[in-house]
Amino acid sequence: MAVENEDGQLSLIIDDQSQSIQGVKIPDRAIYQNIEFVVKSNVMEGWQPTSADIEELKSFMETEHPKLEHQFKTIFGD
């Protein structure tokens, strides 16, 4: 749930107590912190995330990506 301010811009709603961003609860603490960092960084660049955007990020983070993990290990090591 994104809220518009008086200028019609979306507001960023982050609740550390419930581990939710834009109303989307993220139970896993590590995933929550990673998504929070990504969201805050990109909001500074002008991104206005919706609840659907956060749901998509959450889903991506909760899914295994063996090809990406292999590429990461190839570049950065174990």
DSSP file with accessible surface (Angstrom, degrees, kcal/mol):
  #  RESIDUE AA STRUCTURE BP1 BP2  ACC     N-H-->O    O-->H-N    N-H-->O    O-->H-N    TCO  KAPPA ALPHA  PHI   PSI    X-CA   Y-CA   Z-CA
    1    1 A M              0   0  129      0, 0.0     2,-0.3     0, 0.0    21,-0.1   0.000 360.0 360.0 360.0 103.5    0.0    0.0    0.0
    2    2 A A        -     0   0   32     20,-0.1     2,-0.4    10,-0.1    10,-0.1  -0.773 360.0-145.3 -91.9 144.1    1.8    3.1   -1.2
    3    3 A V  E     -A   11   0A  68      8,-0.6     8,-2.8    -2,-0.3     2,-0.3  -0.925   7.9-134.8-113.7 133.0    0.4    6.4   -0.1
    4    4 A E  E     -A   10   0A 133     -2,-0.4     6,-0.2     6,-0.2     2,-0.1  -0.669  16.7-144.2 -84.5 140.2    0.4    9.6   -2.2
    5    5 A N    >   -     0   0   56      4,-2.8     3,-2.1    -2,-0.3    -1,-0.1  -0.270  42.4 -81.2 -88.0-173.9    1.5   12.8   -0.7
    6    6 A E  T 3  S+     0   0  173      1,-0.3    -1,-0.1     2,-0.1    -2,-0.0   0.745 130.4  56.7 -64.6 -19.5   -0.1   16.2   -1.5
    7    7 A D  T 3  S-     0   0  122      2,-0.1    -1,-0.3     1,-0.0     3,-0.1   0.411 118.9-108.7 -89.2   1.5    2.1   16.4   -4.7
    8    8 A G  S <  S+     0   0   38     -3,-2.1     2,-0.2     1,-0.3    -2,-0.1   0.553  76.3 136.3  82.0   6.2    0.8   13.1   -6.0
    9    9 A Q        -     0   0   88      1,-0.1    -4,-2.8    -5,-0.0    -1,-0.3  -0.601  60.0-109.9 -84.3 148.8    4.1   11.4   -5.3
   10   10 A L  E     -A    4   0A  44     -6,-0.2     2,-0.3    -2,-0.2    -6,-0.2  -0.553  29.7-137.0 -76.5 142.0    4.2    8.0   -3.7
   11   11 A S  E     -A    3   0A  41     -8,-2.8    -8,-0.6    -2,-0.2     2,-0.6  -0.777  13.6-123.0 -97.9 146.0    5.5    7.8   -0.2
   12   12 A L        -     0   0   60     -2,-0.3     2,-0.6   -10,-0.1   -10,-0.1  -0.783  25.5-165.2 -88.5 123.6    7.8    5.1    1.0
   13   13 A I        +     0   0   53     -2,-0.6     9,-3.4   -12,-0.1     2,-0.5  -0.936  13.8 169.2-116.5 109.2    6.4    3.2    3.9
   14   14 A I  E     -B   21   0B  46     -2,-0.6     2,-0.5     7,-0.2     7,-0.2  -0.986  11.5-172.8-121.2 127.0    8.9    1.1    5.8
   15   15 A D  E  >> -B   20   0B  68      5,-3.0     5,-2.1    -2,-0.5     4,-0.8  -0.916   6.4-175.5-122.9 101.7    7.9   -0.5    9.2
   16   16 A D  T  45S+     0   0   81     -2,-0.5    -1,-0.1     3,-0.2     5,-0.0   0.811  82.8  61.2 -65.1 -31.5   10.9   -2.2   10.9
   17   17 A Q  T  45S+     0   0  182      1,-0.2    -1,-0.2     2,-0.1    -2,-0.0   0.927 118.6  26.3 -62.3 -45.7    8.6   -3.5   13.7
   18   18 A S  T  45S-     0   0   40      2,-0.1     8,-0.3    -3,-0.1    -1,-0.2   0.421 105.8-124.9 -96.8   1.3    6.5   -5.6   11.3
   19   19 A Q  T  <5 +     0   0   32     -4,-0.8     7,-3.2     1,-0.2     2,-0.4   0.947  62.2 141.7  51.8  55.8    9.2   -6.0    8.7
   20   20 A S  E   < -BC  15  25B  16     -5,-2.1    -5,-3.0     5,-0.2     2,-0.4  -0.952  38.6-164.5-129.9 147.5    7.0   -4.6    6.0
   21   21 A I  E >  S-BC  14  24B   0      3,-2.0     3,-2.2    -2,-0.4    -7,-0.2  -0.999  83.3  -9.0-129.9 126.9    7.7   -2.3    3.0
   22   22 A Q  T 3  S-     0   0    1     -9,-3.4    -8,-0.1    -2,-0.4    -1,-0.1   0.832 132.6 -55.5  52.9  33.0    4.8   -0.6    1.2
   23   23 A G  T 3  S+     0   0   49    -10,-0.4     2,-0.6     1,-0.2    -1,-0.3   0.421 109.6 126.5  84.6  -1.1    2.5   -2.8    3.3
   24   24 A V  E <   -C   21   0B   6     -3,-2.2    -3,-2.0   -23,-0.1     2,-0.3  -0.811  54.9-140.2 -94.9 116.5    4.2   -6.1    2.2
   25   25 A K  E     -C   20   0B 118     -2,-0.6    -5,-0.2    -5,-0.2    -6,-0.1  -0.590  13.9-167.4 -78.6 133.1    5.3   -8.2    5.2
   26   26 A I        -     0   0    0     -7,-3.2     6,-0.2    -2,-0.3    -1,-0.0  -0.887   2.0-172.4-122.3  96.0    8.7   -9.9    4.7
   27   27 A P        +     0   0   85      0, 0.0     2,-0.5     0, 0.0    -1,-0.1   0.839  63.1  82.4 -63.2 -36.8    9.1  -12.5    7.5
   28   28 A D  S  > S-     0   0   77      1,-0.2     4,-2.8     2,-0.1     5,-0.2  -0.589  70.4-151.6 -75.2 119.9   12.7  -13.4    6.8
   29   29 A R  H  > S+     0   0  110     -2,-0.5     4,-2.6     1,-0.2     5,-0.2   0.892  92.9  48.9 -60.6 -43.8   14.9  -10.8    8.5
   30   30 A A  H  > S+     0   0   55      2,-0.2     4,-2.3     1,-0.2    -1,-0.2   0.923 113.4  46.5 -64.5 -43.0   17.9  -11.1    6.1
   31   31 A I  H  > S+     0   0   23      2,-0.2     4,-2.8     1,-0.2     5,-0.3   0.928 111.8  52.5 -64.4 -42.8   15.6  -10.8    3.0
   32   32 A Y  H  X S+     0   0    0     -4,-2.8     4,-2.9     1,-0.2    -2,-0.2   0.944 110.3  47.2 -57.1 -48.1   13.8   -7.9    4.6
   33   33 A Q  H  X S+     0   0   94     -4,-2.6     4,-2.2     1,-0.2    -1,-0.2   0.892 112.6  49.2 -64.6 -39.6   17.1   -6.1    5.2
   34   34 A N  H  X S+     0   0   86     -4,-2.3     4,-2.3     2,-0.2    -1,-0.2   0.931 113.9  45.1 -64.1 -46.2   18.3   -6.7    1.7
   35   35 A I  H  X S+     0   0    4     -4,-2.8     4,-3.1     2,-0.2     5,-0.2   0.918 111.0  54.2 -65.3 -40.8   15.1   -5.5    0.1
   36   36 A E  H  X S+     0   0   26     -4,-2.9     4,-2.8    -5,-0.3     5,-0.2   0.930 109.8  47.6 -58.0 -45.3   15.0   -2.5    2.4
   37   37 A F  H  X S+     0   0  146     -4,-2.2     4,-2.5     2,-0.2     5,-0.2   0.940 113.7  46.6 -61.6 -47.7   18.6   -1.5    1.3
   38   38 A V  H  X S+     0   0   58     -4,-2.3     4,-2.3     2,-0.2     5,-0.2   0.927 114.5  47.5 -61.2 -45.1   17.7   -1.9   -2.4
   39   39 A V  H  X S+     0   0    0     -4,-3.1     4,-2.6     2,-0.2     5,-0.2   0.950 112.7  47.3 -63.8 -49.2   14.5    0.0   -2.1
   40   40 A K  H  X S+     0   0   97     -4,-2.8     4,-1.7    -5,-0.2    -1,-0.2   0.910 112.6  50.4 -60.7 -41.0   16.0    2.9   -0.2
   41   41 A S  H  X S+     0   0   36     -4,-2.5     4,-0.5    -5,-0.2    -1,-0.2   0.914 114.5  42.9 -62.6 -43.3   18.9    3.1   -2.6
   42   42 A N  H ><>S+     0   0   73     -4,-2.3     5,-2.2    -5,-0.2     3,-0.5   0.814 107.2  59.6 -77.7 -27.3   16.7    3.2   -5.6
   43   43 A V  H ><5S+     0   0   46     -4,-2.6     3,-2.0     1,-0.2    -1,-0.2   0.896  99.8  58.2 -64.7 -36.4   14.2    5.6   -4.1
   44   44 A M  H 3<5S+     0   0  150     -4,-1.7    -1,-0.2     1,-0.3    -2,-0.2   0.781 103.9  53.1 -63.2 -23.2   17.1    8.1   -3.8
   45   45 A E  T <<5S-     0   0  162     -3,-0.5    -1,-0.3    -4,-0.5    -2,-0.2   0.363 132.6 -91.8 -91.7   2.0   17.4    7.8   -7.5
   46   46 A G  T < 5S+     0   0   57     -3,-2.0    -3,-0.2     1,-0.3     2,-0.1   0.399  75.3 145.6 107.9  -1.6   13.7    8.6   -8.1
   47   47 A W      < -     0   0   86     -5,-2.2    -1,-0.3    -8,-0.1    -2,-0.0  -0.452  33.5-158.4 -70.1 140.2   12.1    5.2   -8.1
   48   48 A Q        -     0   0   76     -2,-0.1     2,-0.1   -46,-0.0   -37,-0.1  -0.818  16.3-154.2-119.1  89.5    8.6    5.1   -6.6
   49   49 A P        -     0   0    4      0, 0.0     2,-0.2     0, 0.0   -27,-0.0  -0.365   4.2-154.6 -71.4 141.7    7.9    1.5   -5.6
   50   50 A T     >  -     0   0   52     -2,-0.1     4,-1.9     1,-0.1     5,-0.2  -0.560  35.4-100.6-100.6 172.9    4.4    0.1   -5.4
   51   51 A S  H  > S+     0   0   32      1,-0.2     4,-2.6     2,-0.2     5,-0.2   0.894 125.5  55.8 -59.1 -39.6    3.3   -2.8   -3.2
   52   52 A A  H  > S+     0   0   67      1,-0.2     4,-2.3     2,-0.2    -1,-0.2   0.884 104.5  53.0 -62.4 -38.0    3.4   -5.0   -6.4
   53   53 A D  H  > S+     0   0   46      2,-0.2     4,-2.3     1,-0.2    -1,-0.2   0.921 110.6  46.7 -61.8 -43.2    7.1   -4.0   -6.9
   54   54 A I  H  X S+     0   0    0     -4,-1.9     4,-2.9     2,-0.2    -2,-0.2   0.910 110.1  53.1 -68.1 -40.0    7.9   -5.1   -3.3
   55   55 A E  H  X S+     0   0   98     -4,-2.6     4,-2.7     1,-0.2    -1,-0.2   0.913 109.6  49.9 -58.9 -41.9    5.9   -8.4   -3.8
   56   56 A E  H  X S+     0   0  140     -4,-2.3     4,-2.4     2,-0.2    -2,-0.2   0.921 111.7  47.0 -64.2 -44.8    8.0   -9.0   -6.9
   57   57 A L  H  X S+     0   0   49     -4,-2.3     4,-2.6     2,-0.2    -2,-0.2   0.925 112.7  50.3 -61.2 -43.9   11.3   -8.4   -5.1
   58   58 A K  H  X S+     0   0   39     -4,-2.9     4,-1.8     1,-0.2    -2,-0.2   0.939 110.9  48.5 -60.9 -46.7   10.2  -10.6   -2.2
   59   59 A S  H  X S+     0   0   68     -4,-2.7     4,-0.5     1,-0.2    -1,-0.2   0.916 111.8  49.6 -60.7 -43.6    9.3  -13.4   -4.6
   60   60 A F  H >< S+     0   0  100     -4,-2.4     3,-1.1     1,-0.2    -1,-0.2   0.927 111.5  48.7 -61.4 -44.8   12.6  -13.1   -6.4
   61   61 A M  H 3< S+     0   0   72     -4,-2.6    -1,-0.2     1,-0.2    -2,-0.2   0.796 109.7  52.2 -68.1 -27.8   14.6  -13.2   -3.1
   62   62 A E  H 3< S+     0   0   99     -4,-1.8     2,-0.4    -5,-0.2    -1,-0.2   0.514  97.8  83.1 -87.2  -3.3   12.6  -16.2   -1.8
   63   63 A T  S << S-     0   0   75     -3,-1.1     2,-0.2    -4,-0.5     0, 0.0  -0.806  83.2-116.5-104.8 140.7   13.3  -18.2   -5.0
   64   64 A E        -     0   0  147     -2,-0.4    -2,-0.1     1,-0.1    -3,-0.0  -0.500  24.4-171.4 -71.8 141.9   16.5  -20.2   -5.7
   65   65 A H     >  +     0   0   51     -2,-0.2     4,-2.6     1,-0.1     5,-0.2  -0.669   8.9 173.8-134.4  76.5   18.6  -19.0   -8.7
   66   66 A P  H  > S+     0   0   93      0, 0.0     4,-2.5     0, 0.0     5,-0.2   0.855  78.8  52.9 -57.8 -38.4   21.3  -21.6   -9.2
   67   67 A K  H  > S+     0   0  158      2,-0.2     4,-2.3     1,-0.2     5,-0.2   0.934 112.3  44.5 -63.9 -44.4   22.6  -19.9  -12.4
   68   68 A L  H  > S+     0   0   85      2,-0.2     4,-2.6     1,-0.2    -1,-0.2   0.899 112.4  52.4 -66.3 -39.0   23.0  -16.5  -10.8
   69   69 A E  H  X S+     0   0   88     -4,-2.6     4,-2.5     2,-0.2    -2,-0.2   0.905 109.8  49.1 -63.5 -40.2   24.6  -18.2   -7.7
   70   70 A H  H  X S+     0   0  127     -4,-2.5     4,-2.4    -5,-0.2    -2,-0.2   0.931 111.7  48.5 -63.6 -44.9   27.1  -19.9  -10.0
   71   71 A Q  H  X S+     0   0   89     -4,-2.3     4,-2.1     2,-0.2    -2,-0.2   0.907 111.1  51.0 -62.3 -41.4   27.9  -16.7  -11.8
   72   72 A F  H  X S+     0   0  121     -4,-2.6     4,-3.4     1,-0.2     5,-0.4   0.941 111.6  46.6 -60.5 -47.6   28.4  -14.9   -8.5
   73   73 A K  H  X S+     0   0  112     -4,-2.5     4,-2.1     1,-0.2    -1,-0.2   0.862 109.9  54.4 -65.4 -34.2   30.7  -17.5   -7.2
   74   74 A T  H  < S+     0   0   98     -4,-2.4    -1,-0.2    -5,-0.2    -2,-0.2   0.913 117.8  35.8 -64.5 -40.1   32.7  -17.5  -10.5
   75   75 A I  H  < S+     0   0  123     -4,-2.1    -2,-0.2    -5,-0.2    -1,-0.2   0.924 135.8  19.2 -79.0 -47.1   33.2  -13.7  -10.1
   76   76 A F  H  < S-     0   0  143     -4,-3.4    -3,-0.2     1,-0.2    -2,-0.2   0.538  98.1-131.1-106.8 -10.5   33.6  -13.4   -6.4
   77   77 A G     <        0   0   32     -4,-2.1    -1,-0.2    -5,-0.4    -2,-0.1  -0.247 360.0 360.0  83.5-176.5   34.5  -16.8   -5.1
   78   78 A D              0   0  183     -4,-0.1    -4,-0.0    -2,-0.0    -5,-0.0  -0.057 360.0 360.0 -74.0 360.0   32.9  -18.7   -2.2
